[in-house]
């Protein structure tokens, strides 16, 4: 049986399991008290069950365990198996930490320690590290020194994990953005012919879509930290398959795949530093909050962010498909420059960092006025 068929079967099984388990998890969340109560910082107005991430996790892991005995020999090599084991074991730790937070609201420090522990399992337990990078304007894949490889890998995993968690503020937002990112990885894996990545991405995407049926506005259940942390962790590990595709993906490709959550996280850190607030202090200045303040409805805001995430995903695919060409470095540079400029303009327009400070827009305005004055003088 062709390997792609297993991915289609796996996607279908994961989708069905998530559809069945999500209502069960919803009732379980109410019974154990894993609920989200409304407050001034949140947009929902009624008590909502959390723990929805358990349905995604169980659909993903359960489907893999069902399919694994039937997978053809040679589909998964040693590195692939180590990465998958790291994803399953580390993901289990992450889900447990997230589930405890959904019920007992753990401190930020405890959750961070749990994320570092899960990342360390991947690095030290299964010898998975980022040791090759294709840096823009570099000749070939550049080796990463071991002393840098370990902290870089842990930082990447923890960063991605928290990035998805920070955008989980509207019905269906984190699940949808994660689904788009996973879909991007799936398409890129298909172009690269990486069957293990296709399989794992298909399983996770099936679980996400099955859960999203109950999570899109108006949501019947939240994914909670058990879901957002697990999806962020899974994205980080799955994207590391790409680091092993020599001369196919560049250093910036994984960043583009998760461009929306990473950008929102970056601007959140800058915003809190500008306002002299703790970096981990929650606020209502995230992308979805700003769009809501502009008057967009709940559903429209989510769909706009979906569109932005899809734009980043298409950019990642385009950038990765030309990375082997002679113009690859210039394409990478242009893609990065354009996206950074667009992000900065967008952030200033909606007040993502500070509603009163718009340095780039003010500069453009001054430049425009100067050009108008000069043209009139002539």
N, C-alpha and C positions, 0 to 999 in steps of 0.2 A: 504494500500500500504506500503511495507517495507520502512524503513527510508532510506536505501541505494539507493533506486530508486530515491528519491528526490535529492540526491546528484548528481546522473548521469544526471538527467534532468536539475538541476541547472548548472552543469558544461557546458552542451551543450548550454543552453540559454545564459550564460555569454560569452561563446566563440563566439557565433553568434553576440551578441550585440557588443562585442569588434571589431569584423571584420567589422561590419557596421559603427560603430562610429569613428574608428581611422581615416579613410580618411576625415570624416566630421571635426574632431578636427584638422586635418592637415590644411585644408583650413581656419578654424577659426583662427588658430595660425598665419598664414600669414596675415590675415585681421587686427588683433589687434596688430601685431608687436611683437609677442612672438617668437622671432627667436634667433638662436645661430650663431654668426659670428665667422669665423676662427681667431685664433691668434697663437702666438708662443707656447702656452701651450697645445693647442688642436690638435687632430690628423685629424679632418675633414678639408676639403679644400673648402667647399662651404657653403653658408647660409642654415641652416636647421631649420625647424619649431620645436618648443618645445610644451609643454602642453600635450604631449601624455599620461601623467598620468591621465588626465581627462577621457579618454576612459576606462582605467582600473577601475577607481573609479566608473564611471557611470554603467559599466557592472556589477560590484560587487554589488553595492547598489541596482540598478534597479532589478537585478535578485532576490535578497533577498526579496525585497518588493513584487514582483510578487508571490514568493513561500510561503511567510509567512502565508497568510490566509489558505493555504492548508496543512500546517504541522500538523501532528498528535498531539493530546494532550499528554502532558508528555514528549515530545521530548526535550524541553528546560525548565530547572528548573530556579529558581529565580536567582541563581548565573550566569548561562549561559546567561540569558536575560540581566543582568546587564553588563556582559562583552561584549555582542554583541552591546548593546546600547552605551557603552563606545567606542567601535571600530567605530561605525557609526558616533557618534557625534564628538569624538576626531579626527577621520579620516577626517571628513569634514573640521575641523579647519586646519588640516595639509595640505589638498589639496588646500585650499584657500591661505594659506601662500606660498605654493610652486608655485601656479599659479601666484601670485603677483610677486614672485621672477623671474619666467620665463619671465614675461613682463617687470618688472622695476628693477630687480637685487637688491634685498634688502641686507642690510648689514648682516654679520654673527651674530651680536648681536640680531638684530630684529628677524631673523629666529630662533635663540636659544630660545628667549623669547616665540615665537609662539609654539615651540615644548614643552616647559615647561608648557605652558597654556593647550595644548592638553592633555599632560600627567596628569595634575592636574584635568582635567575634568574626566578622567578615575578613578582617585583615590578618589577625593572628591565628584564628582557628582554622581558616580555610586558605590562607596564603594568597589572598586576592588583594592586589595593589595596583595603583596607577603607576606603571613604570615606563610607558611610552607615550609621548605626546607629539602631535603634529602642530607645531607652533607656527602661526602665520609668518611668512617670509623666511621660514626655515627650509633647508634643502630636503631633509627627510624626517622620518619620525625620530624625535630626540629622546634619548634615554634619560630617565629621572633618577637621580642619586637615591640610594636606599634611605639615607637619613631624611630626605625630603619626601620620598614616596609614601611612607607610612602616615605622617601628619597630613599630607595632601589628600590622601584617600579618606581618612577619618573626617577631615574638614568638609570634603565634598559630600559625603553621606549625611553628616549632621546638618550641613547647610541646606541640602535639598529637602531633608525631612522637615525642617522648620519652615521652609518656604511655602510648602503646601498647607501647613498648619495655619500660617498667618492669613491666607486668603479665604479660609473657611468661615465666611461671615454671612453668606446668603444661601438660600435654598438652591441646591444643585450646583453651586459655584465650584467648590473644590473638586467634587466628583467629575464635573464636566471638563474642567481645565485639565485634570489629571488624565481623563479619558482621551482628550485631544493630544496630549503629550505622548501617551502610550500608543495612540494611533500613528503618530509621527514616527516613533521608534519602529513600529510594525512595518510601515511603508519603507523606511530606510533599510530595515533588515531584509525586506523583500528585494530591494534593489541590489543589496550586497550579497544576497543568497545565503544569509546567515539563518539556517533553519532553527537552531535552538532559541534565538531571540524571537523569531516569528512565533514559535510555540508558546513561550512564556508570556509574550505580549498579548497574544490572542486569549490566553486563559484569564489574564488580569483584566483585559478589556471586557470580556464577557461578564465577569463579576461586577465591574463598575456599572455597565449599562443596566444589568438586572437590578442593582441597587438604585440607580438613578430614576427608575420608574416610580419609586416611592419617595425620592428625595427632591425631585424637581418641584418648583413652586406651583401650588402650595404643598410644602413638604409634609409627609406623615411621620418622618423619622429623620434625625440628624446622624451623620456618620460619626460625630464626636472625634476626640483625639485618637481613638482606636482606629479610625478610618483615615483621617488626614495624615497622621504620623506614618501609618503603614504605607499609604500611597506615595508619600514623599520618599520614604526609605526604598520602596520598590523601584521608583523612578531613578533614584541614584544608582542602585545596583544594576538595573537593566541597562542604563546608559553606559555603564562600565564595560559591557560587552563590546561597545563601539570603540573603546580605547585600544582594544586588541586588534581591530581591523586596520592593519598596517597600510598607511598611505591612502586610506579611504575616508576617514573622518578627521577633522582638525580639532584643535583644542576648544574652539568656540562652538562647535556643533551641539554638544550637550547643553551648553548654556542657552542656545537658541531654543532648544526643545522645551525647556522650562522657563522661557523668557518672561512670561507674565508673573509667576510667583517670585522669581528671582528679582525682577525689577521692582515689584511691590515691596519685597523685603529690603532691598537696597534703599529705596526712598523712605521706608519706615525708619531705618537706622539713621539716615541723614536727618529726617524730620525730628526725631527725638533728640539727636545731638544738637541741632539748631535751637530747639526749644528747651535744652538742658534738662531732659527727662531721662530716666533709666531706659536702656535699650530694650529691655524685656517688658517695659510697662505698656499695657494695652491702651489703645486710643481709638478714635473714630476718624482717623485720617487716611485709611487705606483706600485703594482705588475704588472699591465698590461703595464705600461711604461717600466719596467725593462725587461719584456719578449719581448717587441717590440725592445728594444735596442740589444737584443741577436740575432735579425734577423728573428724572427717569424713573419709571416704575420698577418694581422688584424684578419682574420677568425681563423687561427690556435691558436693565442693567446687566443681568447675567448673560443675556444674549450678546450684548456689546463686548463683554469680556471674552466670551467664547470666540467671537470674531477676531479679537486681538490675539488670542492664543493660537487660533488657526493661522493667522498671518505669520506669527513667529515659527509655527511648525512648517509652513511652506518655505519660509526663508531658510530654515535648517536643511530641508530636503534639497533645495536649489544649491545651497552652499556645499553640501556634501557630495552632490553629483558632479560638481566641477572641480573638486579638490585635486584631482589627478591631472588636470589640464595645465598647460604652460601659463595660463592666465589665472590660475587658482588663487595665488597670493593676492593679486589685485582684486579679484572677486570677493575674497574674504574681507579685505580691507574696506571695500566699498559697502558691503553688507553691514559690517559692524558700524561704520561711520554713519550710514543712513539711519540705522535702527537707533543708535545712541541719540542722534539729533531729533528723531521723531519722538523718542521717549522723553527727552528733556522738554520739548515743546509741549507735548501732551501733559506732562507733570505740571508745568507752569500754568497751562490753560485751566486745569481743574483744581489747582492749588494743592497738589499732592504733598509738597514739602512745606510751603509757606504761601498763604494766599496774597500776601503783600509784597513778596519778593519774586520778580520775574526777570532775571538778568538777561537771558537770551532774547526774550520778547522785547524787552526795553532796548537792547542793542539793535535789534532789527528795526524797531520803530525809529530810533535816532538815525540809523543809516538811511532809512527811507526818507525821512524828513530832510536829511542833508542832500540826498540825490534830487529831491523835488526842488529844494532851494537853488541848487546849482543849475538845474535845467531851466528854471525861471530866470536866473541871472543871465543865461545865454540868450 
